[in-house]
Amino acid sequence: MAATPGRLSYGLAAAAHCAKAVQPGPGYDRPGMDTPAPYRLTLVQEPKFLHAIVTGVNQADTVARYLDELRRECIARRCYRVLIEEPLEGPRLTTYPVYKVISEASERARGLLHAVAFVDVNGGGDALTGFAEDVAVNRGIPVATFASVAEARAWLLAGQAQDSALR
């Protein structure tokens, strides 16, 4: 299902672990989203986690906005395990913007998320991706970075199984 600028696309899979909120259909216009956003956030509800695919231009503002929108979606869906797939286009951010965006987003999401698997499709596990992971983990966000969606999915599902075994 293709996303359109400034709109969310919702997957049709029902969630077993993530409670369903009232979900609009594909292409739902979000209030206040009159102009296209510099990114597209496509959400696919998997049985045990929310899969977010973000496309657009790689800018600090883009990352900050999609992270905030994704946090709101997690709250609305009561789904706190997330796979973020980020094939953003353009030059990599430098260290300070990464630090600032991740620090601010972590402050808003602390205590909310149970697991975040992050796949930087263009980064390939470089030092900056590792730095971003460290910043988030040091601020209480349970995040791990991966080179592929398959690895990220496996990590989320293994963690879900461990969580279930502890209950």
Backbone as JSON Lines, residues from 0, in Angstrom:
{"i":0,"aa":"M","n":[0.85,-1.16,0.0],"ca":[0.0,0.0,0.0],"c":[0.9,1.23,0.0]}
{"i":1,"aa":"A","n":[0.75,2.11,-0.93],"ca":[1.61,3.27,-1.06],"c":[1.11,4.39,-0.17]}
{"i":2,"aa":"A","n":[2.05,5.09,0.41],"ca":[1.72,6.25,1.24],"c":[1.72,7.49,0.36]}
{"i":3,"aa":"T","n":[1.01,8.49,0.78],"ca":[1.02,9.77,0.08],"c":[1.59,10.81,1.02]}
{"i":4,"aa":"P","n":[2.21,11.87,0.5],"ca":[2.83,12.86,1.37],"c":[1.86,13.4,2.41]}
{"i":5,"aa":"G","n":[2.33,13.46,3.66],"ca":[1.54,14.04,4.72],"c":[0.4,13.15,5.18]}
{"i":6,"aa":"R","n":[0.39,11.9,4.77],"ca":[-0.67,10.98,5.15],"c":[-0.06,9.69,5.66]}
{"i":7,"aa":"L","n":[-0.82,8.99,6.46],"ca":[-0.38,7.69,6.95],"c":[-1.04,6.59,6.15]}
{"i":8,"aa":"S","n":[-0.33,5.5,5.97],"ca":[-0.91,4.31,5.4],"c":[-0.92,3.25,6.48]}
{"i":9,"aa":"Y","n":[-2.0,2.54,6.61],"ca":[-2.14,1.56,7.66],"c":[-2.17,0.17,7.07]}
{"i":10,"aa":"G","n":[-1.4,-0.75,7.68],"ca":[-1.44,-2.15,7.28],"c":[-2.74,-2.77,7.73]}
{"i":11,"aa":"L","n":[-3.13,-3.86,7.12],"ca":[-4.41,-4.48,7.43],"c":[-4.29,-5.61,8.43]}
{"i":12,"aa":"A","n":[-3.08,-6.04,8.76],"ca":[-2.91,-7.16,9.68],"c":[-3.42,-6.79,11.06]}
{"i":13,"aa":"A","n":[-4.15,-7.69,11.67],"ca":[-4.65,-7.46,13.04],"c":[-3.52,-7.71,14.02]}
{"i":14,"aa":"A","n":[-3.53,-6.99,15.11],"ca":[-2.48,-7.13,16.09],"c":[-2.94,-8.01,17.23]}
{"i":15,"aa":"A","n":[-2.11,-8.99,17.58],"ca":[-2.41,-9.84,18.73],"c":[-1.86,-9.18,19.99]}
{"i":16,"aa":"H","n":[-0.64,-8.66,19.93],"ca":[0.0,-8.07,21.11],"c":[-0.34,-6.59,21.24]}
{"i":17,"aa":"C","n":[-0.43,-5.89,20.14],"ca":[-0.68,-4.46,20.16],"c":[-2.18,-4.21,20.06]}
{"i":18,"aa":"A","n":[-2.72,-3.57,21.06],"ca":[-4.16,-3.32,21.08],"c":[-4.55,-2.41,19.93]}
{"i":19,"aa":"K","n":[-5.69,-2.66,19.35],"ca":[-6.15,-1.85,18.23],"c":[-6.83,-0.59,18.73]}
{"i":20,"aa":"A","n":[-6.41,0.53,18.21],"ca":[-7.12,1.78,18.44],"c":[-8.08,1.94,17.27]}
{"i":21,"aa":"V","n":[-8.93,2.94,17.33],"ca":[-9.79,3.21,16.18],"c":[-8.87,3.64,15.05]}
{"i":22,"aa":"Q","n":[-8.88,2.87,13.96],"ca":[-7.95,3.13,12.88],"c":[-8.69,3.56,11.63]}
{"i":23,"aa":"P","n":[-8.31,4.71,11.09],"ca":[-8.9,5.14,9.84],"c":[-8.39,4.28,8.69]}
{"i":24,"aa":"G","n":[-9.04,4.39,7.57],"ca":[-8.62,3.63,6.39],"c":[-7.4,4.24,5.73]}
{"i":25,"aa":"P","n":[-6.94,3.61,4.65],"ca":[-5.76,4.1,3.93],"c":[-5.95,5.54,3.45]}
{"i":26,"aa":"G","n":[-4.86,6.31,3.52],"ca":[-4.89,7.66,2.99],"c":[-5.62,8.66,3.86]}
{"i":27,"aa":"Y","n":[-5.88,8.33,5.1],"ca":[-6.58,9.22,6.02],"c":[-5.79,10.51,6.19]}
{"i":28,"aa":"D","n":[-6.43,11.62,6.02],"ca":[-5.8,12.91,6.24],"c":[-5.78,13.21,7.72]}
{"i":29,"aa":"R","n":[-4.61,13.41,8.27],"ca":[-4.48,13.76,9.68],"c":[-4.85,15.23,9.86]}
{"i":30,"aa":"P","n":[-5.57,15.58,10.94],"ca":[-5.88,16.99,11.2],"c":[-4.59,17.81,11.28]}
{"i":31,"aa":"G","n":[-4.6,18.97,10.67],"ca":[-3.44,19.84,10.7],"c":[-2.4,19.49,9.66]}
{"i":32,"aa":"M","n":[-2.67,18.51,8.81],"ca":[-1.7,18.09,7.81],"c":[-2.15,18.59,6.43]}
{"i":33,"aa":"D","n":[-2.3,19.91,6.3],"ca":[-2.78,20.48,5.05],"c":[-1.7,20.5,3.97]}
{"i":34,"aa":"T","n":[-0.45,20.59,4.37],"ca":[0.62,20.6,3.39],"c":[1.4,19.31,3.49]}
{"i":35,"aa":"P","n":[1.96,18.86,2.39],"ca":[2.73,17.61,2.44],"c":[3.91,17.71,3.39]}
{"i":36,"aa":"A","n":[4.11,16.67,4.15],"ca":[5.25,16.6,5.05],"c":[6.5,16.26,4.24]}
{"i":37,"aa":"P","n":[7.69,16.54,4.76],"ca":[8.91,16.21,4.03],"c":[9.25,14.72,4.14]}
{"i":38,"aa":"Y","n":[8.32,13.93,4.58],"ca":[8.53,12.49,4.71],"c":[7.2,11.78,4.53]}
{"i":39,"aa":"R","n":[7.29,10.48,4.35],"ca":[6.1,9.62,4.33],"c":[6.3,8.57,5.41]}
{"i":40,"aa":"L","n":[5.31,8.41,6.24],"ca":[5.34,7.42,7.31],"c":[4.29,6.37,6.97]}
{"i":41,"aa":"T","n":[4.75,5.18,6.64],"ca":[3.86,4.07,6.35],"c":[3.91,3.12,7.54]}
{"i":42,"aa":"L","n":[2.75,2.82,8.11],"ca":[2.68,1.95,9.28],"c":[2.02,0.64,8.91]}
{"i":43,"aa":"V","n":[2.67,-0.45,9.3],"ca":[2.13,-1.79,9.09],"c":[2.04,-2.44,10.46]}
{"i":44,"aa":"Q","n":[0.83,-2.78,10.86],"ca":[0.62,-3.4,12.16],"c":[0.92,-4.89,12.03]}
{"i":45,"aa":"E","n":[2.03,-5.32,12.59],"ca":[2.39,-6.73,12.63],"c":[1.75,-7.32,13.89]}
{"i":46,"aa":"P","n":[1.68,-8.66,13.98],"ca":[1.03,-9.26,15.16],"c":[1.69,-8.88,16.49]}
{"i":47,"aa":"K","n":[3.0,-8.67,16.53],"ca":[3.69,-8.41,17.8],"c":[4.36,-7.05,17.89]}
{"i":48,"aa":"F","n":[4.31,-6.26,16.82],"ca":[4.97,-4.95,16.83],"c":[4.43,-4.09,15.7]}
{"i":49,"aa":"L","n":[4.79,-2.82,15.75],"ca":[4.42,-1.86,14.71],"c":[5.64,-1.64,13.81]}
{"i":50,"aa":"H","n":[5.46,-1.84,12.51],"ca":[6.54,-1.63,11.54],"c":[6.33,-0.28,10.87]}
{"i":51,"aa":"A","n":[7.28,0.63,11.08],"ca":[7.21,1.97,10.49],"c":[8.26,2.09,9.4]}
{"i":52,"aa":"I","n":[7.82,2.49,8.21],"ca":[8.73,2.72,7.1],"c":[8.68,4.2,6.78]}
{"i":53,"aa":"V","n":[9.84,4.85,6.87],"ca":[9.91,6.3,6.69],"c":[10.71,6.6,5.44]}
{"i":54,"aa":"T","n":[10.1,7.34,4.51],"ca":[10.81,7.77,3.31],"c":[10.74,9.28,3.23]}
{"i":55,"aa":"G","n":[11.69,9.85,2.53],"ca":[11.74,11.3,2.37],"c":[13.17,11.78,2.4]}
{"i":56,"aa":"V","n":[13.32,13.06,2.72],"ca":[14.64,13.7,2.73],"c":[15.25,13.59,4.13]}
{"i":57,"aa":"N","n":[16.51,13.24,4.19],"ca":[17.22,13.09,5.45],"c":[17.62,14.46,6.0]}
{"i":58,"aa":"Q","n":[16.76,14.99,6.87],"ca":[17.02,16.27,7.55],"c":[16.67,16.08,9.02]}
{"i":59,"aa":"A","n":[17.3,16.85,9.88],"ca":[17.02,16.74,11.31],"c":[15.54,16.97,11.6]}
{"i":60,"aa":"D","n":[14.93,17.95,10.95],"ca":[13.51,18.24,11.16],"c":[12.64,17.06,10.74]}
{"i":61,"aa":"T","n":[13.0,16.41,9.64],"ca":[12.26,15.24,9.17],"c":[12.28,14.15,10.23]}
{"i":62,"aa":"V","n":[13.47,13.85,10.74],"ca":[13.61,12.78,11.73],"c":[12.85,13.13,13.0]}
{"i":63,"aa":"A","n":[12.97,14.36,13.46],"ca":[12.26,14.78,14.67],"c":[10.75,14.66,14.5]}
{"i":64,"aa":"R","n":[10.25,15.07,13.36],"ca":[8.8,15.03,13.12],"c":[8.28,13.61,13.02]}
{"i":65,"aa":"Y","n":[9.0,12.74,12.28],"ca":[8.48,11.37,12.16],"c":[8.58,10.63,13.48]}
{"i":66,"aa":"L","n":[9.62,10.88,14.27],"ca":[9.72,10.22,15.58],"c":[8.58,10.66,16.49]}
{"i":67,"aa":"D","n":[8.22,11.93,16.45],"ca":[7.11,12.4,17.28],"c":[5.78,11.82,16.8]}
{"i":68,"aa":"E","n":[5.59,11.78,15.5],"ca":[4.36,11.19,14.97],"c":[4.28,9.7,15.31]}
{"i":69,"aa":"L","n":[5.4,9.01,15.21],"ca":[5.43,7.59,15.53],"c":[5.14,7.36,17.02]}
{"i":70,"aa":"R","n":[5.66,8.2,17.89],"ca":[5.38,8.09,19.33],"c":[3.87,8.24,19.58]}
{"i":71,"aa":"R","n":[3.25,9.22,18.93],"ca":[1.8,9.4,19.08],"c":[1.02,8.19,18.58]}
{"i":72,"aa":"E","n":[1.47,7.6,17.48],"ca":[0.81,6.4,16.96],"c":[0.95,5.23,17.92]}
{"i":73,"aa":"C","n":[2.11,5.08,18.53],"ca":[2.31,4.0,19.51],"c":[1.34,4.16,20.69]}
{"i":74,"aa":"I","n":[1.17,5.38,21.15],"ca":[0.24,5.65,22.24],"c":[-1.19,5.33,21.81]}
{"i":75,"aa":"A","n":[-1.58,5.82,20.64],"ca":[-2.95,5.61,20.16],"c":[-3.26,4.12,19.97]}
{"i":76,"aa":"R","n":[-2.27,3.36,19.52],"ca":[-2.47,1.93,19.27],"c":[-2.15,1.06,20.49]}
{"i":77,"aa":"R","n":[-1.58,1.68,21.51],"ca":[-1.1,0.94,22.68],"c":[-0.16,-0.18,22.25]}
{"i":78,"aa":"C","n":[0.76,0.17,21.38],"ca":[1.74,-0.77,20.84],"c":[3.13,-0.17,21.08]}
{"i":79,"aa":"Y","n":[3.93,-0.83,21.89],"ca":[5.17,-0.23,22.37],"c":[6.42,-0.98,21.91]}
{"i":80,"aa":"R","n":[6.27,-1.83,20.92],"ca":[7.39,-2.51,20.27],"c":[7.36,-2.06,18.81]}
{"i":81,"aa":"V","n":[8.48,-1.48,18.34],"ca":[8.49,-0.82,17.04],"c":[9.71,-1.22,16.22]}
{"i":82,"aa":"L","n":[9.49,-1.45,14.94],"ca":[10.58,-1.62,13.99],"c":[10.54,-0.39,13.09]}
{"i":83,"aa":"I","n":[11.64,0.36,13.06],"ca":[11.74,1.55,12.22],"c":[12.68,1.25,11.07]}
{"i":84,"aa":"E","n":[12.15,1.35,9.87],"ca":[12.94,1.16,8.65],"c":[13.07,2.54,8.01]}
{"i":85,"aa":"E","n":[14.31,3.03,7.89],"ca":[14.52,4.42,7.49],"c":[15.38,4.54,6.23]}
{"i":86,"aa":"P","n":[14.77,4.44,5.05],"ca":[15.53,4.68,3.81],"c":[15.46,6.14,3.36]}
{"i":87,"aa":"L","n":[15.87,7.05,4.23],"ca":[15.82,8.48,3.88],"c":[16.89,8.8,2.84]}
{"i":88,"aa":"E","n":[16.63,9.81,2.03],"ca":[17.52,10.19,0.94],"c":[18.3,11.45,1.3]}
{"i":89,"aa":"G","n":[19.51,11.54,0.76],"ca":[20.31,12.73,0.96],"c":[21.5,12.46,1.85]}
{"i":90,"aa":"P","n":[22.3,13.49,2.07],"ca":[23.51,13.32,2.88],"c":[23.19,12.96,4.33]}
{"i":91,"aa":"R","n":[24.12,12.24,4.95],"ca":[23.97,11.86,6.35],"c":[23.97,13.11,7.21]}
{"i":92,"aa":"L","n":[23.24,13.04,8.32],"ca":[23.3,14.12,9.3],"c":[24.66,14.08,9.99]}
{"i":93,"aa":"T","n":[25.05,15.21,10.53],"ca":[26.3,15.23,11.29],"c":[26.01,14.88,12.75]}
{"i":94,"aa":"T","n":[27.04,14.77,13.53],"ca":[26.92,14.28,14.9],"c":[25.99,15.12,15.76]}
{"i":95,"aa":"Y","n":[26.15,16.45,15.76],"ca":[25.33,17.26,16.66],"c":[23.83,17.18,16.36]}
{"i":96,"aa":"P","n":[23.39,17.3,15.1],"ca":[21.94,17.15,14.86],"c":[21.42,15.77,15.28]}
{"i":97,"aa":"V","n":[22.2,14.73,15.08],"ca":[21.78,13.39,15.52],"c":[21.62,13.39,17.03]}
{"i":98,"aa":"Y","n":[22.61,13.92,17.74],"ca":[22.56,13.98,19.2],"c":[21.32,14.75,19.67]}
{"i":99,"aa":"K","n":[21.09,15.92,19.07],"ca":[19.97,16.78,19.49],"c":[18.62,16.1,19.24]}
{"i":100,"aa":"V","n":[18.41,15.57,18.05],"ca":[17.13,14.95,17.71],"c":[16.87,13.72,18.57]}
{"i":101,"aa":"I","n":[17.87,12.87,18.72],"ca":[17.69,11.63,19.49],"c":[17.5,11.96,20.98]}
{"i":102,"aa":"S","n":[18.24,12.92,21.5],"ca":[18.07,13.31,22.9],"c":[16.66,13.81,23.17]}
{"i":103,"aa":"E","n":[16.17,14.7,22.31],"ca":[14.83,15.26,22.51],"c":[13.75,14.2,22.34]}
{"i":104,"aa":"A","n":[13.87,13.35,21.33],"ca":[12.87,12.3,21.11],"c":[12.9,11.29,22.25]}
{"i":105,"aa":"S","n":[14.07,10.99,22.76],"ca":[14.2,10.04,23.87],"c":[13.54,10.58,25.12]}
{"i":106,"aa":"E","n":[13.66,11.87,25.35],"ca":[13.04,12.49,26.53],"c":[11.52,12.31,26.49]}
{"i":107,"aa":"R","n":[10.93,12.48,25.32],"ca":[9.47,12.34,25.18],"c":[9.01,10.88,25.23]}
{"i":108,"aa":"A","n":[9.88,9.95,24.86],"ca":[9.47,8.54,24.77],"c":[9.96,7.68,25.93]}
{"i":109,"aa":"R","n":[10.71,8.25,26.84],"ca":[11.25,7.48,27.97],"c":[10.13,6.83,28.77]}
{"i":110,"aa":"G","n":[10.28,5.54,29.04],"ca":[9.31,4.8,29.82],"c":[8.11,4.32,29.01]}
{"i":111,"aa":"L","n":[8.02,4.72,27.77],"ca":[6.89,4.36,26.92],"c":[7.17,3.11,26.09]}
{"i":112,"aa":"L","n":[8.31,3.1,25.43],"ca":[8.62,2.03,24.49],"c":[9.28,0.84,25.18]}
{"i":113,"aa":"H","n":[8.88,-0.36,24.77],"ca":[9.47,-1.59,25.32],"c":[10.64,-2.08,24.5]}
{"i":114,"aa":"A","n":[10.61,-1.85,23.19],"ca":[11.7,-2.26,22.31],"c":[11.59,-1.5,20.99]}
{"i":115,"aa":"V","n":[12.74,-1.01,20.5],"ca":[12.8,-0.33,19.22],"c":[13.93,-0.96,18.42]}
{"i":116,"aa":"A","n":[13.59,-1.51,17.27],"ca":[14.59,-2.05,16.35],"c":[14.69,-1.05,15.2]}
{"i":117,"aa":"F","n":[15.91,-0.58,14.95],"ca":[16.12,0.47,13.96],"c":[16.98,-0.05,12.81]}
{"i":118,"aa":"V","n":[16.5,0.12,11.59],"ca":[17.25,-0.27,10.39],"c":[17.48,0.98,9.55]}
{"i":119,"aa":"D","n":[18.72,1.42,9.5],"ca":[19.09,2.55,8.65],"c":[19.53,1.94,7.32]}
{"i":120,"aa":"V","n":[18.63,1.91,6.38],"ca":[18.86,1.23,5.1],"c":[20.09,1.79,4.4]}
{"i":121,"aa":"N","n":[20.34,3.08,4.51],"ca":[21.46,3.72,3.82],"c":[22.73,3.78,4.66]}
{"i":122,"aa":"G","n":[22.62,3.6,5.97],"ca":[23.78,3.76,6.85],"c":[24.65,2.53,6.96]}
{"i":123,"aa":"G","n":[24.04,1.38,6.88],"ca":[24.81,0.14,6.93],"c":[25.59,-0.06,8.21]}
{"i":124,"aa":"G","n":[25.08,0.42,9.34],"ca":[25.75,0.18,10.61],"c":[27.01,1.0,10.82]}
{"i":125,"aa":"D","n":[27.06,2.21,10.28],"ca":[28.26,3.04,10.44],"c":[28.35,3.6,11.87]}
{"i":126,"aa":"A","n":[29.42,4.32,12.13],"ca":[29.67,4.85,13.47],"c":[28.57,5.81,13.92]}
{"i":127,"aa":"L","n":[27.99,6.58,13.0],"ca":[26.95,7.53,13.38],"c":[25.69,6.81,13.85]}
{"i":128,"aa":"T","n":[25.36,5.7,13.21],"ca":[24.2,4.91,13.64],"c":[24.46,4.35,15.04]}
{"i":129,"aa":"G","n":[25.67,3.86,15.28],"ca":[26.03,3.37,16.61],"c":[25.98,4.48,17.65]}
{"i":130,"aa":"F","n":[26.41,5.68,17.27],"ca":[26.35,6.83,18.16],"c":[24.9,7.14,18.53]}
{"i":131,"aa":"A","n":[24.01,7.15,17.53],"ca":[22.59,7.43,17.78],"c":[22.0,6.38,18.73]}
{"i":132,"aa":"E","n":[22.37,5.12,18.53],"ca":[21.91,4.06,19.42],"c":[22.38,4.31,20.85]}
{"i":133,"aa":"D","n":[23.64,4.66,21.01],"ca":[24.19,4.94,22.35],"c":[23.45,6.1,23.02]}
{"i":134,"aa":"V","n":[23.19,7.16,22.27],"ca":[22.49,8.32,22.83],"c":[21.12,7.89,23.35]}
{"i":135,"aa":"A","n":[20.38,7.12,22.55],"ca":[19.04,6.69,22.95],"c":[19.1,5.74,24.15]}
{"i":136,"aa":"V","n":[19.99,4.76,24.11],"ca":[20.09,3.79,25.21],"c":[20.48,4.5,26.51]}
{"i":137,"aa":"N","n":[21.4,5.45,26.43],"ca":[21.82,6.18,27.62],"c":[20.72,7.06,28.19]}
{"i":138,"aa":"R","n":[19.65,7.26,27.43],"ca":[18.5,8.04,27.9],"c":[17.29,7.15,28.17]}
{"i":139,"aa":"G","n":[17.53,5.85,28.29],"ca":[16.48,4.93,28.72],"c":[15.61,4.34,27.63]}
{"i":140,"aa":"I","n":[16.0,4.47,26.38],"ca":[15.21,3.9,25.28],"c":[15.81,2.54,24.91]}
{"i":141,"aa":"P","n":[15.02,1.48,24.96],"ca":[15.52,0.14,24.63],"c":[15.6,-0.05,23.11]}
{"i":142,"aa":"V","n":[16.7,0.39,22.52],"ca":[16.85,0.37,21.06],"c":[18.07,-0.44,20.67]}
{"i":143,"aa":"A","n":[17.97,-1.07,19.52],"ca":[19.12,-1.76,18.91],"c":[19.06,-1.48,17.41]}
{"i":144,"aa":"T","n":[20.23,-1.34,16.78],"ca":[20.29,-1.07,15.35],"c":[20.67,-2.34,14.61]}
{"i":145,"aa":"F","n":[20.17,-2.45,13.39],"ca":[20.37,-3.65,12.59],"c":[20.66,-3.28,11.15]}
{"i":146,"aa":"A","n":[21.33,-4.2,10.44],"ca":[21.66,-4.0,9.04],"c":[20.51,-4.4,8.12]}
{"i":147,"aa":"S","n":[19.57,-5.19,8.63],"ca":[18.46,-5.63,7.78],"c":[17.15,-5.7,8.57]}
{"i":148,"aa":"V","n":[16.06,-5.63,7.84],"ca":[14.74,-5.74,8.44],"c":[14.55,-7.13,9.04]}
{"i":149,"aa":"A","n":[15.07,-8.15,8.37],"ca":[14.93,-9.53,8.86],"c":[15.59,-9.69,10.24]}
{"i":150,"aa":"E","n":[16.78,-9.11,10.41],"ca":[17.47,-9.18,11.71],"c":[16.68,-8.41,12.78]}
{"i":151,"aa":"A","n":[16.18,-7.25,12.43],"ca":[15.41,-6.43,13.37],"c":[14.14,-7.16,13.79]}
{"i":152,"aa":"R","n":[13.44,-7.74,12.83],"ca":[12.21,-8.48,13.11],"c":[12.5,-9.66,14.05]}
{"i":153,"aa":"A","n":[13.57,-10.4,13.77],"ca":[13.94,-11.55,14.61],"c":[14.23,-11.11,16.04]}
{"i":154,"aa":"W","n":[14.91,-9.98,16.2],"ca":[15.23,-9.47,17.54],"c":[13.96,-9.09,18.29]}
{"i":155,"aa":"L","n":[13.05,-8.4,17.61],"ca":[11.8,-8.01,18.26],"c":[10.99,-9.24,18.67]}
{"i":156,"aa":"L","n":[10.91,-10.23,17.8],"ca":[10.13,-11.43,18.1],"c":[10.78,-12.25,19.21]}
{"i":157,"aa":"A","n":[12.1,-12.32,19.23],"ca":[12.8,-13.05,20.31],"c":[12.57,-12.35,21.65]}
{"i":158,"aa":"G","n":[12.61,-11.03,21.64],"ca":[12.34,-10.28,22.87],"c":[10.92,-10.45,23.33]}
{"i":159,"aa":"Q","n":[9.98,-10.53,22.4],"ca":[8.58,-10.75,22.75],"c":[8.42,-12.12,23.42]}
{"i":160,"aa":"A","n":[9.11,-13.14,22.89],"ca":[9.03,-14.48,23.46],"c":[9.62,-14.48,24.87]}
{"i":161,"aa":"Q","n":[10.71,-13.75,25.07],"ca":[11.31,-13.67,26.41],"c":[10.37,-12.96,27.38]}
{"i":162,"aa":"D","n":[9.74,-11.88,26.92],"ca":[8.77,-11.16,27.76],"c":[7.63,-12.09,28.19]}
{"i":163,"aa":"S","n":[7.14,-12.89,27.26],"ca":[6.02,-13.81,27.54],"c":[6.45,-14.89,28.53]}
{"i":164,"aa":"A","n":[7.69,-15.35,28.42],"ca":[8.19,-16.41,29.31],"c":[8.34,-15.9,30.75]}
{"i":165,"aa":"L","n":[8.57,-14.61,30.91],"ca":[8.73,-14.05,32.26],"c":[7.42,-13.85,32.98]}
{"i":166,"aa":"R","n":[6.3,-13.9,32.29],"ca":[5.0,-13.64,32.91],"c":[4.48,-14.86,33.6]}
